Amino acid sequence: MSTELTPDDVDELARRAQDGDRDALEGLLAAVRPRCLNVCRQVLPYTPDAEDACQEALINIANKIGSWGRQGRFTTWMHVVAVNSARTTYRRMKNQAIASDVLPLEKPDPRTTSVIAGTRLDLLEAMETIERDHPQFVEPLILRDVYGMSYDDIAQQVGVPIGTIKAQIHHGRRLARPLLRGND
């Protein structure tokens, strides 16, 4: 497509795709791919890693499009799917890197070390630490502080009142500050 779709056009494609229109689904995935890749690049600085996460996100979008509630913009829902795919890709790569550390004679795989040396490592590690005891804080915090989504959009996407979202973000920030400063 030579012209960029409007948010209303994207929502309409998503509605048609939910209703089983395969052509609409293909058009939708093609339309949101650049945005999805940008979301993944914000978490995974190494482009091939971000592309892997983006591909995973697009597969998840195709498989789970029925779970988009049609209340907010499709791109808001897609954003959350992309963030989750990037975080999953990061965890998988981190586990591969840790497993490869057991065999010190092997040359490190650049795919597993790239994200470990990436600029988002401190944030991802902090989110994993917070998620162990307070998983409800992680998604709102990432959506607000990393992706700049509005409180209203986050509340609508997560499905909780805006006051709860504000409280979760406040508490998440309080827990993240010492982790991001490097204090143990």
C-alpha positions in Angstrom: 0.0 0.0 0.0 1.4 3.3 -1.0 -0.7 5.4 1.4 -0.5 5.1 5.1 -3.7 3.9 6.8 -5.5 6.1 9.3 -6.2 4.7 12.8 -9.8 4.3 11.7 -8.7 2.3 8.7 -6.5 0.0 10.9 -9.4 -0.5 13.3 -11.7 -1.4 10.4 -9.2 -3.9 9.0 -8.9 -5.4 12.5 -12.7 -5.7 12.8 -12.9 -7.4 9.4 -10.0 -9.7 10.3 -11.8 -10.7 13.6 -14.8 -11.6 11.5 -12.7 -14.0 9.5 -11.7 -12.0 6.5 -8.2 -13.4 5.6 -7.4 -10.6 3.2 -8.1 -8.0 5.9 -5.8 -9.9 8.3 -3.0 -9.9 5.8 -3.5 -6.2 5.1 -3.7 -5.5 8.8 -0.4 -7.4 9.6 1.3 -5.5 6.7 0.0 -2.2 8.0 1.1 -2.6 11.6 4.4 -4.4 11.0 6.5 -1.2 11.0 4.9 0.1 14.2 5.3 -3.4 15.8 9.0 -3.5 14.8 9.6 0.0 16.3 8.0 -1.2 19.6 10.3 -4.2 19.6 13.4 -2.1 18.8 12.8 0.0 21.9 13.2 -3.1 24.1 15.8 -5.0 21.9 18.5 -2.8 20.5 20.0 -5.4 18.2 17.9 -5.3 15.0 17.7 -9.0 14.2 16.5 -9.6 17.8 13.8 -7.0 17.4 12.8 -8.5 14.0 12.4 -11.9 15.7 10.3 -10.4 18.4 8.2 -8.5 15.8 7.6 -11.7 13.8 6.5 -13.5 17.0 4.2 -10.5 17.8 2.6 -10.7 14.3 2.0 -14.4 14.8 0.4 -13.7 18.2 -1.7 -10.9 16.7 -3.0 -13.3 13.9 -3.7 -16.1 16.4 -5.3 -13.9 19.2 -7.0 -11.2 17.2 -10.3 -12.4 18.7 -9.2 -11.1 22.1 -9.0 -7.5 20.9 -12.1 -6.0 22.7 -12.8 -3.3 20.0 -13.1 -0.8 22.8 -9.9 1.1 22.2 -7.7 1.4 19.2 -6.4 -1.8 17.7 -2.9 -0.3 17.7 -3.0 0.1 21.5 -3.8 -3.6 21.8 -1.1 -4.4 19.2 1.4 -2.4 21.3 0.9 -4.5 24.3 1.2 -7.7 22.2 4.5 -6.4 20.8 5.9 -5.4 24.2 5.1 -8.9 25.6 6.7 -10.5 22.5 9.9 -8.4 23.0 10.1 -9.3 26.7 9.6 -13.0 25.8 12.3 -12.8 23.2 14.6 -11.1 25.8 14.0 -13.8 28.4 14.6 -16.6 25.9 17.9 -15.0 24.8 18.9 -14.4 28.4 18.3 -18.0 29.2 20.3 -19.1 26.1 23.2 -16.8 27.2 23.2 -18.2 30.8 23.1 -21.8 29.4 26.1 -21.0 27.1 28.0 -19.6 30.1 28.2 -23.1 31.5 30.5 -24.1 28.5 33.2 -21.4 28.7 35.2 -22.9 25.8 32.5 -22.2 23.3 32.6 -18.9 21.5 29.6 -16.7 22.6 26.7 -16.5 20.2 26.3 -12.8 19.1 22.5 -13.2 19.1 22.4 -14.1 22.8 25.0 -11.5 23.9 23.7 -8.6 22.0 20.7 -8.0 24.1 22.6 -8.8 27.3 24.9 -5.9 26.4 22.0 -3.7 25.3 21.0 -0.4 26.8 17.7 -1.8 28.0 19.2 -4.5 30.2 18.8 -2.6 33.5 15.1 -1.9 32.8 14.3 -5.4 31.7 16.1 -6.8 34.8 14.2 -4.4 37.0 10.9 -5.4 35.5 11.7 -9.1 35.9 12.5 -8.5 39.6 9.3 -6.5 40.2 7.3 -9.1 38.3 8.2 -11.8 40.8 6.3 -10.2 43.6 4.1 -7.6 41.9 3.3 -8.7 38.4 0.3 -6.2 38.2 2.7 -3.3 38.2 4.9 -4.3 35.3 2.6 -3.9 32.2 1.2 -0.4 33.3 4.7 0.8 34.2 6.2 -0.2 30.9 3.3 1.1 28.8 3.5 4.5 30.6 7.2 5.1 31.2 8.8 3.3 28.2 6.1 3.8 25.5 4.5 7.0 26.8 0.9 5.7 26.6 -1.8 7.8 28.3 -3.3 6.7 31.6 -6.7 6.4 29.8 -5.3 4.1 27.1 -3.5 1.9 29.6 -6.6 1.6 31.8 -8.7 0.7 28.8 -6.2 -1.8 27.6 -5.6 -3.5 31.0 -9.2 -3.3 31.8 -9.0 -1.6 35.2 -10.0 1.8 36.5 -7.7 4.8 35.8 -7.1 5.3 39.5 -5.9 1.8 39.9 -3.5 2.3 36.9 -2.1 5.4 38.4 -1.5 3.7 41.8 0.1 0.7 40.0 2.4 2.9 38.1 3.3 4.9 41.3 4.1 1.7 43.2 6.0 0.2 40.2 8.1 3.4 39.9 8.9 3.3 43.7 10.0 -0.3 43.3 12.0 0.3 40.1 14.0 3.3 41.3 16.5 1.5 43.5 16.8 -1.3 40.9 17.6 1.2 38.1 20.2 3.0 40.3 22.1 -0.2 40.7 21.3 -0.6 44.4 20.9 -4.2 45.4 
